[in-house]
Structures are given as C-alpha cells and as structure tokens.
Amino acid sequence: MTSAERRRLRGAVNNVMLTLTGLSTLLICGLLFFVLGYLFFKGASTLDWAFFTQLPKPAGETGGGMANAIVGSAKMLALATAIGVPIGFLGGVYLAEYGQKGFAFVVQYLTDLLNGVPSIVIGIFAYTMVVLRMHHFSTFAGGVALGVMMIPIAVRSTEEFLHAVPRGLREGALALGAPKWRMLATVVVPAAKQGIITGIMLDLARVAGETAPLLFTSFGNQFWSPGFNQPAASLPAMIFKYATSPYADWHRQALAAGFVLLMLILTINVSARLILSRSRLSRAR
C-alpha cells in the first residue's frame, strides 16, 4: 500500500468516525431535549402557585400542591450536605496531602466501592442503622442515607482538585516557614476552592433525584413534617407515588414535580460548570 493510499484510508476512517460521533451527539442531545420538551409541555404548563404553597389533596380530589415535599427535600438535602460534605472533604484532603500507598490505597478502593453501591442498598443500610434503632421513619434517616451517598463523590472531587494545585504553591508556603496545616488551610484549599465547590454542587445534584433510599428512611407524609424526627415527604418519592396512581390529576402533578426537580438539577449542574470554567479561565490568566 502506497503512502497516498494510506492517507486516503486514514481520511476515510476519520470521516466515518467523525460521522458516527456526530450522530451519537445528535442522538444524546435529541433525547435530552425530548425529555425537557415533554416535561415542559406536560409539566410546566400545569404549574401554578398552589403547587408550591399547598399540601396534597386527598385521593380522588383535584388541586392541591406539593409544598410539604419541596420543604422535605430541602431539609434532607441540607442535612445530607452537612453530613457528607465535611467527611468527604476531609477524606479528600487526607488522600491528596497525607495519604501513603498502603492505607491510602485501601481508602481509595473503599471510596470507589461505595460510589458503585446501588442506592437501594444505601437505603437498606440507613434503614437498619437509623430507622430500626429509632423505631420510626424520619427526615433525619433520609438525610443520613443521602449523606452517605455524597461521601465518595466529595472525597474524589476534593482529591482531584487538590492534586491540580501547582506544587510550587506548596513549596513556596513551606519555604516561608508555614507548617503544613497552615499551608493547606491558607494556600492549597483556597486555590482549589472553586473546583471543590463545583464538585460539591454536582454531588448535591446527583443525590437530589434519588428515590429508593427515601422509601426506606423518610417514607413519606401527606402533611407538614416539623423538625427532623418525623416521616417527611420528598419530591422524588411523591413523583413515584403520584405517577403510579390511578388518578389523572395525580399524574399531572407528578409531571409538574418532575419538571421542578429536573430544573433544580439542571440549574445546579449549569452553575457548577460556570464556576469551574471561571476557575480555569482565572488560572489561565
């Protein structure tokens, strides 16, 4: 085969692969826009003020809203963040700055293993460790389940962004006489702050739509759930319940709740990407 024939062959293979990747991109984007469009026309068109301010109506009655589920989801996500983020952040700092080959390898392996555990298994774990010991479902149990799910992603994202900090910053701080903990607190972590925040936001978006762990922990509630010691409604669980019901009005509200949840996750993801792009732009300058 001559060099000209090889160039033509490489060009043909390149064109075929470029076409396949373009078609795959169009397919993925098409599916995304189809889901967004379907939820927009079926869900957003039925949204009203009552959806955000009123409690669910009894079965068979029309109207009402999911105010209790919105508040319940916010409380569980806040509790999950308070549990998962500090543990994940400290674990990531340890792996990036203090970890050695032996024990650090075990921590990394267990983190990756926990990240791959199905969410329903996390729900069973939280049910066994929290619900059975408290003898009732609760908002706290739901927050614990989501918090456990947040830990491995927080660990890995923190570790990766700390590794991205130039080594010269560490050496400069140590050369000026700063102890290692001060160097980390005042130089390395602030330099990776935007990336770490991005990872936490993506972590939060990942658990915001989880349903299975909440069925075992927070269970659900048709009314307000004050505090953290009572069963609580959540948007993912309400979507599951309403979508599988025989009532047309509940189907409508399930689509509306799906649209609200999708917009929340999309907003978090876009915000995280913007923060990360700004961080990269500032480093480039």
C-alpha positions as YAML, in Angstrom:
chain: A
units: angstrom
residues:
- id: 1
  name: MET
  ca: [0.00, 0.00, 0.00]
- id: 2
  name: THR
  ca: [1.42, 3.33, -1.08]
- id: 3
  name: SER
  ca: [1.57, 6.42, 1.16]
- id: 4
  name: ALA
  ca: [-1.20, 8.07, -0.86]
- id: 5
  name: GLU
  ca: [-3.47, 5.06, -0.36]
- id: 6
  name: ARG
  ca: [-2.73, 5.06, 3.37]
- id: 7
  name: ARG
  ca: [-3.64, 8.76, 3.57]
- id: 8
  name: ARG
  ca: [-6.90, 8.12, 1.74]
- id: 9
  name: LEU
  ca: [-7.68, 5.20, 4.05]
- id: 10
  name: ARG
  ca: [-6.95, 7.29, 7.14]
- id: 11
  name: GLY
  ca: [-9.10, 10.09, 5.75]
- id: 12
  name: ALA
  ca: [-11.98, 7.69, 5.09]
- id: 13
  name: VAL
  ca: [-11.74, 6.18, 8.58]
- id: 14
  name: ASN
  ca: [-11.58, 9.67, 10.06]
- id: 15
  name: ASN
  ca: [-14.70, 10.75, 8.15]
- id: 16
  name: VAL
  ca: [-16.60, 7.63, 9.20]
- id: 17
  name: MET
  ca: [-15.70, 8.05, 12.87]
- id: 18
  name: LEU
  ca: [-16.48, 11.78, 12.76]
- id: 19
  name: THR
  ca: [-19.89, 10.99, 11.29]
- id: 20
  name: LEU
  ca: [-20.58, 8.34, 13.93]
- id: 21
  name: THR
  ca: [-19.57, 10.64, 16.80]
- id: 22
  name: GLY
  ca: [-21.70, 13.45, 15.34]
- id: 23
  name: LEU
  ca: [-24.72, 11.16, 15.04]
- id: 24
  name: SER
  ca: [-24.20, 9.94, 18.62]
- id: 25
  name: THR
  ca: [-24.03, 13.53, 19.85]
- id: 26
  name: LEU
  ca: [-27.22, 14.41, 17.98]
- id: 27
  name: LEU
  ca: [-28.95, 11.34, 19.42]
- id: 28
  name: ILE
  ca: [-27.95, 12.19, 23.01]
- id: 29
  name: CYS
  ca: [-28.91, 15.85, 22.62]
- id: 30
  name: GLY
  ca: [-32.15, 14.85, 20.93]
- id: 31
  name: LEU
  ca: [-33.11, 12.57, 23.80]
- id: 32
  name: LEU
  ca: [-32.27, 15.30, 26.32]
- id: 33
  name: PHE
  ca: [-34.34, 17.92, 24.51]
- id: 34
  name: PHE
  ca: [-37.18, 15.42, 24.06]
- id: 35
  name: VAL
  ca: [-37.32, 14.79, 27.82]
- id: 36
  name: LEU
  ca: [-37.04, 18.51, 28.58]
- id: 37
  name: GLY
  ca: [-39.67, 19.37, 25.99]
- id: 38
  name: TYR
  ca: [-42.07, 16.67, 27.18]
- id: 39
  name: LEU
  ca: [-41.79, 17.76, 30.81]
- id: 40
  name: PHE
  ca: [-42.08, 21.41, 29.79]
- id: 41
  name: PHE
  ca: [-45.29, 20.97, 27.80]
- id: 42
  name: LYS
  ca: [-46.84, 18.40, 30.13]
- id: 43
  name: GLY
  ca: [-45.48, 19.59, 33.47]
- id: 44
  name: ALA
  ca: [-44.64, 23.28, 33.32]
- id: 45
  name: SER
  ca: [-47.99, 24.09, 31.71]
- id: 46
  name: THR
  ca: [-49.81, 22.74, 34.76]
- id: 47
  name: LEU
  ca: [-47.71, 24.52, 37.37]
- id: 48
  name: ASP
  ca: [-49.48, 27.09, 39.49]
- id: 49
  name: TRP
  ca: [-48.94, 28.92, 42.76]
- id: 50
  name: ALA
  ca: [-50.90, 26.24, 44.66]
- id: 51
  name: PHE
  ca: [-48.31, 23.64, 43.68]
- id: 52
  name: PHE
  ca: [-45.65, 25.48, 45.71]
- id: 53
  name: THR
  ca: [-47.84, 26.61, 48.63]
- id: 54
  name: GLN
  ca: [-50.49, 23.97, 49.34]
- id: 55
  name: LEU
  ca: [-50.50, 20.45, 50.78]
- id: 56
  name: PRO
  ca: [-51.60, 17.45, 48.71]
- id: 57
  name: LYS
  ca: [-55.33, 16.86, 48.44]
- id: 58
  name: PRO
  ca: [-56.86, 13.53, 49.50]
- id: 59
  name: ALA
  ca: [-57.01, 10.78, 46.88]
- id: 60
  name: GLY
  ca: [-59.68, 11.47, 44.29]
- id: 61
  name: GLU
  ca: [-59.81, 15.24, 44.83]
- id: 62
  name: THR
  ca: [-58.29, 17.63, 42.33]
- id: 63
  name: GLY
  ca: [-55.95, 20.51, 43.11]
- id: 64
  name: GLY
  ca: [-53.54, 20.91, 45.96]
- id: 65
  name: GLY
  ca: [-49.78, 21.03, 45.75]
- id: 66
  name: MET
  ca: [-46.50, 19.60, 47.00]
- id: 67
  name: ALA
  ca: [-45.28, 22.30, 49.36]
- id: 68
  name: ASN
  ca: [-44.52, 19.71, 52.03]
- id: 69
  name: ALA
  ca: [-42.44, 17.64, 49.58]
- id: 70
  name: ILE
  ca: [-40.45, 20.68, 48.47]
- id: 71
  name: VAL
  ca: [-39.67, 21.61, 52.07]
- id: 72
  name: GLY
  ca: [-38.93, 17.97, 52.96]
- id: 73
  name: SER
  ca: [-36.49, 17.57, 50.06]
- id: 74
  name: ALA
  ca: [-34.74, 20.82, 51.02]
- id: 75
  name: LYS
  ca: [-34.35, 19.68, 54.63]
- id: 76
  name: MET
  ca: [-32.98, 16.27, 53.66]
- id: 77
  name: LEU
  ca: [-30.54, 17.74, 51.14]
- id: 78
  name: ALA
  ca: [-29.34, 20.27, 53.71]
- id: 79
  name: LEU
  ca: [-28.81, 17.51, 56.27]
- id: 80
  name: ALA
  ca: [-27.09, 15.30, 53.68]
- id: 81
  name: THR
  ca: [-24.74, 18.16, 52.81]
- id: 82
  name: ALA
  ca: [-23.94, 18.72, 56.48]
- id: 83
  name: ILE
  ca: [-23.10, 15.01, 56.86]
- id: 84
  name: GLY
  ca: [-21.48, 14.05, 53.57]
- id: 85
  name: VAL
  ca: [-19.52, 17.14, 52.58]
- id: 86
  name: PRO
  ca: [-17.30, 17.55, 55.71]
- id: 87
  name: ILE
  ca: [-16.46, 13.84, 55.77]
- id: 88
  name: GLY
  ca: [-15.81, 13.75, 52.03]
- id: 89
  name: PHE
  ca: [-13.76, 16.96, 52.12]
- id: 90
  name: LEU
  ca: [-11.53, 15.78, 54.95]
- id: 91
  name: GLY
  ca: [-11.12, 12.39, 53.30]
- id: 92
  name: GLY
  ca: [-10.10, 14.06, 50.05]
- id: 93
  name: VAL
  ca: [-7.58, 16.28, 51.86]
- id: 94
  name: TYR
  ca: [-6.09, 13.22, 53.54]
- id: 95
  name: LEU
  ca: [-5.73, 11.30, 50.28]
- id: 96
  name: ALA
  ca: [-4.26, 14.26, 48.42]
- id: 97
  name: GLU
  ca: [-1.86, 15.55, 51.08]
- id: 98
  name: TYR
  ca: [-1.22, 12.90, 53.73]
- id: 99
  name: GLY
  ca: [-2.10, 9.57, 52.15]
- id: 100
  name: GLN
  ca: [0.60, 6.96, 51.69]
- id: 101
  name: LYS
  ca: [0.48, 3.95, 49.42]
- id: 102
  name: GLY
  ca: [-0.79, 1.39, 51.94]
- id: 103
  name: PHE
  ca: [-3.71, 2.83, 53.86]
- id: 104
  name: ALA
  ca: [-4.48, 5.45, 51.18]
- id: 105
  name: PHE
  ca: [-4.97, 2.67, 48.62]
- id: 106
  name: VAL
  ca: [-7.49, 1.00, 50.94]
- id: 107
  name: VAL
  ca: [-9.37, 4.28, 51.42]
- id: 108
  name: GLN
  ca: [-9.43, 4.93, 47.66]
- id: 109
  name: TYR
  ca: [-10.64, 1.41, 46.95]
- id: 110
  name: LEU
  ca: [-13.39, 1.61, 49.57]
- id: 111
  name: THR
  ca: [-14.43, 5.03, 48.28]
- id: 112
  name: ASP
  ca: [-14.77, 3.74, 44.72]
- id: 113
  name: LEU
  ca: [-16.62, 0.69, 46.02]
- id: 114
  name: LEU
  ca: [-19.06, 2.85, 47.99]
- id: 115
  name: ASN
  ca: [-19.61, 5.01, 44.92]
- id: 116
  name: GLY
  ca: [-20.70, 1.93, 42.99]
- id: 117
  name: VAL
  ca: [-23.11, 0.61, 45.62]
- id: 118
  name: PRO
  ca: [-26.74, 0.79, 44.38]
- id: 119
  name: SER
  ca: [-28.76, 3.50, 46.09]
- id: 120
  name: ILE
  ca: [-31.34, 1.00, 47.32]
- id: 121
  name: VAL
  ca: [-28.59, -0.81, 49.26]
- id: 122
  name: ILE
  ca: [-27.67, 2.52, 50.89]
- id: 123
  name: GLY
  ca: [-31.35, 2.83, 51.80]
- id: 124
  name: ILE
  ca: [-31.37, -0.59, 53.43]
- id: 125
  name: PHE
  ca: [-28.22, 0.33, 55.36]
- id: 126
  name: ALA
  ca: [-29.79, 3.57, 56.65]
- id: 127
  name: TYR
  ca: [-32.97, 1.69, 57.47]
- id: 128
  name: THR
  ca: [-31.04, -0.83, 59.55]
- id: 129
  name: MET
  ca: [-28.76, 1.66, 61.29]
- id: 130
  name: VAL
  ca: [-31.19, 4.55, 61.86]
- id: 131
  name: VAL
  ca: [-34.85, 3.64, 61.33]
- id: 132
  name: LEU
  ca: [-34.80, 0.36, 63.26]
- id: 133
  name: ARG
  ca: [-32.90, 1.96, 66.14]
- id: 134
  name: MET
  ca: [-35.24, 4.96, 66.28]
- id: 135
  name: HIS
  ca: [-38.30, 2.71, 65.73]
- id: 136
  name: HIS
  ca: [-39.80, 5.09, 63.15]
- id: 137
  name: PHE
  ca: [-39.15, 6.75, 59.80]
- id: 138
  name: SER
  ca: [-37.80, 10.29, 59.86]
- id: 139
  name: THR
  ca: [-36.34, 13.18, 57.92]
- id: 140
  name: PHE
  ca: [-33.07, 12.53, 59.76]
- id: 141
  name: ALA
  ca: [-32.88, 8.98, 58.39]
- id: 142
  name: GLY
  ca: [-33.43, 10.25, 54.85]
- id: 143
  name: GLY
  ca: [-30.69, 12.85, 55.28]
- id: 144
  name: VAL
  ca: [-28.29, 10.20, 56.59]
- id: 145
  name: ALA
  ca: [-28.94, 7.96, 53.57]
- id: 146
  name: LEU
  ca: [-28.32, 10.79, 51.11]
- id: 147
  name: GLY
  ca: [-25.30, 11.97, 53.12]
- id: 148
  name: VAL
  ca: [-23.67, 8.53, 52.86]
- id: 149
  name: MET
  ca: [-24.20, 8.65, 49.09]
- id: 150
  name: MET
  ca: [-22.49, 12.05, 48.91]
- id: 151
  name: ILE
  ca: [-19.31, 10.96, 50.69]
- id: 152
  name: PRO
  ca: [-17.46, 9.10, 47.88]
- id: 153
  name: ILE
  ca: [-18.03, 11.80, 45.26]
- id: 154
  name: ALA
  ca: [-16.97, 14.52, 47.71]
- id: 155
  name: VAL
  ca: [-13.80, 12.54, 48.52]
- id: 156
  name: ARG
  ca: [-12.83, 12.01, 44.90]
- id: 157
  name: SER
  ca: [-13.65, 15.53, 43.68]
- id: 158
  name: THR
  ca: [-11.75, 17.13, 46.58]
- id: 159
  name: GLU
  ca: [-8.75, 14.88, 45.99]
- id: 160
  name: GLU
  ca: [-8.64, 15.63, 42.25]
- id: 161
  name: PHE
  ca: [-8.92, 19.39, 42.61]
- id: 162
  name: LEU
  ca: [-6.26, 19.48, 45.33]
- id: 163
  name: HIS
  ca: [-3.93, 17.49, 43.08]
- id: 164
  name: ALA
  ca: [-4.49, 20.16, 40.40]
- id: 165
  name: VAL
  ca: [-2.98, 22.88, 42.62]
- id: 166
  name: PRO
  ca: [0.58, 23.61, 41.41]
- id: 167
  name: ARG
  ca: [3.27, 22.11, 43.60]
- id: 168
  name: GLY
  ca: [5.12, 25.42, 43.62]
- id: 169
  name: LEU
  ca: [2.45, 26.98, 45.83]
- id: 170
  name: ARG
  ca: [3.02, 24.31, 48.45]
- id: 171
  name: GLU
  ca: [6.78, 24.62, 48.30]
- id: 172
  name: GLY
  ca: [6.64, 28.42, 48.49]
- id: 173
  name: ALA
  ca: [4.46, 28.36, 51.61]
- id: 174
  name: LEU
  ca: [6.65, 25.75, 53.29]
- id: 175
  name: ALA
  ca: [9.79, 27.71, 52.36]
- id: 176
  name: LEU
  ca: [8.37, 30.74, 54.18]
- id: 177
  name: GLY
  ca: [8.14, 28.66, 57.35]
- id: 178
  name: ALA
  ca: [4.42, 27.84, 57.36]
- id: 179
  name: PRO
  ca: [3.55, 24.47, 58.94]
- id: 180
  name: LYS
  ca: [1.81, 22.02, 56.66]
- id: 181
  name: TRP
  ca: [-1.65, 22.50, 58.17]
- id: 182
  name: ARG
  ca: [-1.42, 26.27, 57.70]
- id: 183
  name: MET
  ca: [-0.15, 25.80, 54.17]
- id: 184
  name: LEU
  ca: [-3.19, 23.66, 53.39]
- id: 185
  name: ALA
  ca: [-5.67, 25.99, 55.10]
- id: 186
  name: THR
  ca: [-4.38, 29.26, 53.66]
- id: 187
  name: VAL
  ca: [-2.83, 28.34, 50.31]
- id: 188
  name: VAL
  ca: [-3.81, 24.98, 48.83]
- id: 189
  name: VAL
  ca: [-7.50, 24.77, 49.77]
- id: 190
  name: PRO
  ca: [-8.27, 28.40, 48.77]
- id: 191
  name: ALA
  ca: [-6.54, 27.77, 45.44]
- id: 192
  name: ALA
  ca: [-8.80, 24.76, 44.82]
- id: 193
  name: LYS
  ca: [-11.90, 26.36, 46.37]
- id: 194
  name: GLN
  ca: [-13.86, 26.86, 43.16]
- id: 195
  name: GLY
  ca: [-13.22, 23.34, 41.98]
- id: 196
  name: ILE
  ca: [-14.19, 21.85, 45.34]
- id: 197
  name: ILE
  ca: [-17.42, 23.89, 45.36]
- id: 198
  name: THR
  ca: [-18.15, 22.64, 41.85]
- id: 199
  name: GLY
  ca: [-17.70, 19.04, 42.95]
- id: 200
  name: ILE
  ca: [-19.98, 19.54, 45.93]
- id: 201
  name: MET
  ca: [-22.69, 21.07, 43.74]
- id: 202
  name: LEU
  ca: [-22.52, 18.18, 41.28]
- id: 203
  name: ASP
  ca: [-22.61, 15.80, 44.23]
- id: 204
  name: LEU
  ca: [-25.75, 17.51, 45.50]
- id: 205
  name: ALA
  ca: [-27.37, 17.31, 42.06]
- id: 206
  name: ARG
  ca: [-26.61, 13.61, 41.94]
- id: 207
  name: VAL
  ca: [-28.49, 12.75, 45.15]
- id: 208
  name: ALA
  ca: [-31.33, 15.28, 44.68]
- id: 209
  name: GLY
  ca: [-33.28, 12.88, 42.49]
- id: 210
  name: GLU
  ca: [-32.75, 9.68, 44.48]
- id: 211
  name: THR
  ca: [-35.95, 7.85, 45.40]
- id: 212
  name: ALA
  ca: [-35.08, 4.35, 46.62]
- id: 213
  name: PRO
  ca: [-33.17, 5.34, 49.80]
- id: 214
  name: LEU
  ca: [-36.02, 7.66, 50.86]
- id: 215
  name: LEU
  ca: [-38.62, 4.91, 50.59]
- id: 216
  name: PHE
  ca: [-36.71, 3.08, 53.35]
- id: 217
  name: THR
  ca: [-35.97, 6.11, 55.52]
- id: 218
  name: SER
  ca: [-38.17, 9.21, 55.30]
- id: 219
  name: PHE
  ca: [-41.04, 7.11, 53.86]
- id: 220
  name: GLY
  ca: [-43.44, 9.98, 53.10]
- id: 221
  name: ASN
  ca: [-46.02, 12.26, 54.67]
- id: 222
  name: GLN
  ca: [-49.18, 13.93, 53.36]
- id: 223
  name: PHE
  ca: [-48.81, 16.74, 55.89]
- id: 224
  name: TRP
  ca: [-46.12, 19.10, 57.16]
- id: 225
  name: SER
  ca: [-43.20, 17.46, 58.97]
- id: 226
  name: PRO
  ca: [-41.77, 19.81, 61.61]
- id: 227
  name: GLY
  ca: [-38.23, 19.14, 62.75]
- id: 228
  name: PHE
  ca: [-36.21, 16.12, 61.68]
- id: 229
  name: ASN
  ca: [-37.77, 13.38, 63.79]
- id: 230
  name: GLN
  ca: [-40.92, 12.62, 61.78]
- id: 231
  name: PRO
  ca: [-41.60, 10.99, 58.40]
- id: 232
  name: ALA
  ca: [-41.35, 13.54, 55.62]
- id: 233
  name: ALA
  ca: [-42.42, 13.86, 52.01]
- id: 234
  name: SER
  ca: [-39.87, 14.39, 49.24]
- id: 235
  name: LEU
  ca: [-40.23, 15.29, 45.59]
- id: 236
  name: PRO
  ca: [-38.73, 12.04, 44.17]
- id: 237
  name: ALA
  ca: [-40.92, 9.86, 46.40]
- id: 238
  name: MET
  ca: [-44.03, 11.92, 45.62]
- id: 239
  name: ILE
  ca: [-43.32, 11.62, 41.89]
- id: 240
  name: PHE
  ca: [-43.10, 7.85, 42.24]
- id: 241
  name: LYS
  ca: [-46.31, 7.68, 44.27]
- id: 242
  name: TYR
  ca: [-48.32, 10.01, 42.04]
- id: 243
  name: ALA
  ca: [-47.05, 8.59, 38.73]
- id: 244
  name: THR
  ca: [-48.10, 5.05, 39.70]
- id: 245
  name: SER
  ca: [-51.54, 6.10, 40.99]
- id: 246
  name: PRO
  ca: [-54.83, 5.66, 39.06]
- id: 247
  name: TYR
  ca: [-55.76, 9.37, 39.32]
- id: 248
  name: ALA
  ca: [-55.34, 11.67, 36.32]
- id: 249
  name: ASP
  ca: [-54.81, 14.75, 38.49]
- id: 250
  name: TRP
  ca: [-52.00, 12.99, 40.39]
- id: 251
  name: HIS
  ca: [-50.37, 12.15, 37.04]
- id: 252
  name: ARG
  ca: [-50.50, 15.85, 36.17]
- id: 253
  name: GLN
  ca: [-48.87, 16.79, 39.46]
- id: 254
  name: ALA
  ca: [-46.22, 14.09, 39.04]
- id: 255
  name: LEU
  ca: [-45.21, 15.64, 35.71]
- id: 256
  name: ALA
  ca: [-45.15, 19.11, 37.28]
- id: 257
  name: ALA
  ca: [-42.97, 17.82, 40.14]
- id: 258
  name: GLY
  ca: [-40.69, 16.09, 37.64]
- id: 259
  name: PHE
  ca: [-40.25, 19.36, 35.78]
- id: 260
  name: VAL
  ca: [-39.43, 21.25, 39.00]
- id: 261
  name: LEU
  ca: [-36.92, 18.58, 40.07]
- id: 262
  name: LEU
  ca: [-35.30, 18.47, 36.64]
- id: 263
  name: MET
  ca: [-34.96, 22.26, 36.56]
- id: 264
  name: LEU
  ca: [-33.36, 22.17, 40.01]
- id: 265
  name: ILE
  ca: [-30.80, 19.58, 38.94]
- id: 266
  name: LEU
  ca: [-30.16, 21.36, 35.63]
- id: 267
  name: THR
  ca: [-29.62, 24.68, 37.43]
- id: 268
  name: ILE
  ca: [-27.14, 23.12, 39.85]
- id: 269
  name: ASN
  ca: [-25.22, 21.45, 37.00]
- id: 270
  name: VAL
  ca: [-25.05, 24.59, 34.87]
- id: 271
  name: SER
  ca: [-23.96, 26.69, 37.87]
- id: 272
  name: ALA
  ca: [-21.26, 24.16, 38.70]
- id: 273
  name: ARG
  ca: [-19.96, 24.21, 35.12]
- id: 274
  name: LEU
  ca: [-19.87, 28.01, 35.11]
- id: 275
  name: ILE
  ca: [-17.91, 28.09, 38.37]
- id: 276
  name: LEU
  ca: [-15.44, 25.53, 37.02]
- id: 277
  name: SER
  ca: [-14.99, 27.38, 33.71]
- id: 278
  name: ARG
  ca: [-14.34, 30.65, 35.56]
- id: 279
  name: SER
  ca: [-11.76, 28.89, 37.72]
- id: 280
  name: ARG
  ca: [-9.95, 27.54, 34.68]
- id: 281
  name: LEU
  ca: [-10.09, 30.96, 32.98]
- id: 282
  name: SER
  ca: [-8.63, 32.70, 36.03]
- id: 283
  name: ARG
  ca: [-5.78, 30.16, 36.23]
- id: 284
  name: ALA
  ca: [-5.07, 30.64, 32.53]
- id: 285
  name: ARG
  ca: [-4.66, 34.36, 33.07]
...
